[in-house]
Amino acid sequence: MDSPTIIDTAPGTCGDLVLRRAGHHYEIIADGMFLMDTRAGESERLLVRAAAARMPGHRLLIGGLGVGISLHEALSLDVRSITVVEREPAVVNWNHQHFGNTAALSDPRVRCLQTDLVSWLATTPERFDALCLDIDNGPDWTLSSSNASLYSAEGLDVLASRLTPGGILTIWSAADSQPFTAALRDRFTHVEVLPVPVPRGEPDVVFLASTAAAIC
């Protein structure tokens, strides 16, 4: 395996952001913690694919641009309206400069907002048929206290208020969390936990939640 080479660094909300390249792949490190890369991406695609298959309308929000995998999945599924919320300017710039995602971000179906997701969701009057969130390594492994608040009972109430009737919430996590699953079941009518095997370690997980009569 090629040793990673640092391509760029930038200040971030939770500390320094580092962009590294290893062979043909890129990695993003946040405050010394591995955050994401351009490898595989099956769980990121499932995050969007599962929501798109269940959402009652055509408005989908992606929380966290990352390396663009979730955005590409939404575009491939012909989702008609995609809002991407990303708080780190460097991540947006790297998507243009290094990840080859300018065309995806310029697609007429896509609106990219450079702002903090948690604050924006708490104040926007907009509602979506699907919320697909990938802003941390999961509810038990967050980078900031503001992100952690999104997984609290109050945060789940905010998320539910931003969904249309029958809307679907999907959340990416690097690991399962029984306490978070219980919190989802306290707030939503239907909850599913979808594991995604990875080459090493425990599976990634996509949490699904809805107040619809059924989400299957």
C-alpha positions in Angstrom: 0.0 0.0 0.0 1.3 3.5 -0.9 2.2 5.7 2.0 -0.1 8.8 2.2 1.2 12.1 0.9 -0.1 15.3 2.3 -1.7 17.4 -0.6 -3.2 20.3 1.4 -4.0 21.5 4.8 -6.6 24.0 6.0 -8.1 25.3 9.3 -11.4 23.6 10.1 -14.2 24.0 12.6 -12.9 21.2 14.7 -9.2 21.7 14.1 -6.9 21.3 11.2 -8.1 19.5 8.1 -5.5 17.5 6.1 -6.0 16.1 2.6 -3.8 13.1 1.8 -3.3 11.0 -1.3 -2.5 7.3 -1.1 -2.1 5.9 -4.6 -5.2 6.8 -6.6 -7.2 7.6 -3.4 -7.7 10.6 -1.2 -8.1 10.7 2.6 -9.4 13.6 4.8 -8.1 13.8 8.3 -9.9 16.1 10.8 -8.0 17.2 14.0 -5.8 14.1 13.7 -8.8 11.7 13.2 -9.4 9.8 10.0 -12.7 11.0 8.7 -13.3 9.7 5.1 -11.7 8.6 1.9 -12.5 7.9 -1.7 -12.3 4.1 -1.4 -15.3 1.7 -1.6 -18.1 3.9 -0.4 -20.8 1.2 -0.3 -22.2 2.5 3.0 -22.3 6.1 1.8 -24.2 4.9 -1.3 -26.6 2.9 0.8 -27.2 6.0 2.9 -28.8 7.7 -0.1 -30.1 4.6 -1.9 -32.2 3.4 1.0 -33.6 6.9 1.5 -34.4 7.5 -2.2 -36.2 4.2 -2.4 -38.5 5.1 0.5 -39.0 8.9 0.4 -42.5 10.1 -0.5 -41.5 13.0 -2.7 -38.5 14.4 -4.6 -36.6 16.6 -2.1 -33.5 15.1 -0.6 -30.9 16.6 1.7 -27.4 15.3 2.1 -25.7 16.5 5.3 -22.0 16.4 4.7 -20.5 16.6 1.2 -17.5 14.4 2.1 -15.7 13.2 -1.0 -18.9 13.3 -3.0 -19.9 9.7 -3.0 -23.4 10.3 -1.6 -24.0 13.1 -4.0 -23.1 11.0 -7.0 -25.4 8.2 -5.8 -28.3 10.7 -5.5 -27.6 11.9 -9.1 -27.4 8.4 -10.4 -30.9 7.6 -8.9 -32.4 10.6 -10.7 -33.4 12.4 -7.5 -35.0 15.6 -8.7 -33.9 18.0 -6.0 -30.7 17.6 -3.9 -29.6 20.0 -1.2 -26.0 19.4 0.1 -25.0 21.1 3.4 -21.2 21.2 4.1 -19.7 23.5 6.7 -16.0 23.2 5.8 -15.0 25.5 2.9 -11.9 23.3 2.3 -14.0 20.2 1.7 -16.0 22.0 -0.9 -12.8 23.3 -2.6 -11.2 19.9 -2.6 -14.3 18.4 -4.3 -13.7 20.9 -7.1 -9.9 20.8 -7.2 -9.0 17.2 -6.4 -12.1 14.8 -6.4 -13.4 15.7 -9.8 -16.9 16.7 -8.6 -17.4 20.1 -10.2 -19.9 18.7 -12.7 -21.9 17.0 -10.0 -22.0 20.2 -7.9 -23.0 22.2 -10.9 -25.8 19.9 -11.9 -29.1 21.9 -12.0 -30.7 19.5 -9.5 -28.0 20.3 -6.9 -27.8 23.2 -4.4 -24.7 23.3 -2.2 -24.9 25.3 1.0 -21.7 26.1 2.8 -23.0 26.4 6.4 -23.2 24.4 9.6 -25.9 21.7 9.3 -27.0 21.7 12.9 -27.6 25.5 13.0 -29.2 25.5 9.6 -31.7 22.7 10.4 -32.7 24.5 13.6 -33.6 27.7 11.7 -34.7 26.8 8.2 -38.4 26.5 7.4 -37.6 24.0 4.6 -38.8 20.4 4.8 -37.5 17.4 2.9 -38.7 14.0 1.9 -35.4 12.5 2.9 -32.5 13.6 5.2 -29.3 11.7 4.6 -26.7 12.6 7.3 -23.0 11.8 7.2 -21.3 14.4 9.3 -19.3 12.4 11.8 -18.1 8.9 12.5 -21.4 8.2 14.1 -23.5 9.1 17.2 -20.9 7.7 19.6 -17.9 9.3 17.9 -18.5 12.9 17.1 -16.0 15.7 16.2 -17.8 18.5 18.0 -20.4 19.1 20.7 -22.7 20.8 18.2 -22.7 17.6 16.0 -23.3 15.5 19.1 -26.4 17.5 19.9 -28.0 16.3 16.6 -28.1 12.8 18.0 -29.8 13.8 21.3 -33.6 13.7 21.9 -33.8 17.4 21.1 -31.8 16.9 17.9 -34.0 14.1 16.8 -37.0 16.3 17.3 -35.4 18.9 15.0 -34.7 16.3 12.4 -38.3 15.0 12.5 -39.6 18.6 12.1 -37.6 19.0 8.9 -39.2 15.9 7.3 -42.4 16.0 5.2 -45.2 13.5 6.3 -43.8 10.0 5.6 -40.3 11.4 5.2 -37.2 9.2 5.8 -34.1 9.9 7.9 -30.9 8.0 7.2 -27.7 8.4 9.3 -24.3 7.0 8.6 -22.2 5.5 11.4 -18.8 3.7 11.6 -20.4 1.4 14.2 -23.7 0.3 15.6 -25.1 2.0 18.7 -27.8 0.4 20.7 -28.5 3.5 22.8 -28.9 5.6 19.6 -31.2 2.9 18.1 -33.3 3.1 21.3 -33.4 6.9 21.0 -34.6 6.6 17.4 -37.4 4.2 18.5 -38.5 6.6 21.2 -39.0 9.3 18.5 -39.9 7.5 15.3 -42.5 4.9 14.4 -40.2 2.7 12.3 -36.5 2.1 12.7 -34.1 -0.1 10.8 -30.4 -0.7 11.2 -28.5 -1.8 8.1 -25.0 -3.1 8.6 -22.4 -2.8 5.8 -19.4 -5.2 6.1 -16.0 -3.6 5.7 -12.6 -5.2 5.1 -11.4 -4.8 8.7 -13.2 -4.2 12.0 -16.9 -4.0 12.7 -19.4 -3.1 10.0 -20.4 0.4 9.0 -24.1 1.1 9.8 -26.9 3.0 8.2 -29.8 3.9 10.6 -33.2 4.5 9.0 -36.1 6.1 10.7 -39.5 7.3 9.7 -42.9 8.2 11.2 -44.6 6.7 8.1 -47.0 3.8 8.4 -44.2 1.6 6.9 -40.7 2.2 5.4 -40.2 -1.0 3.6 
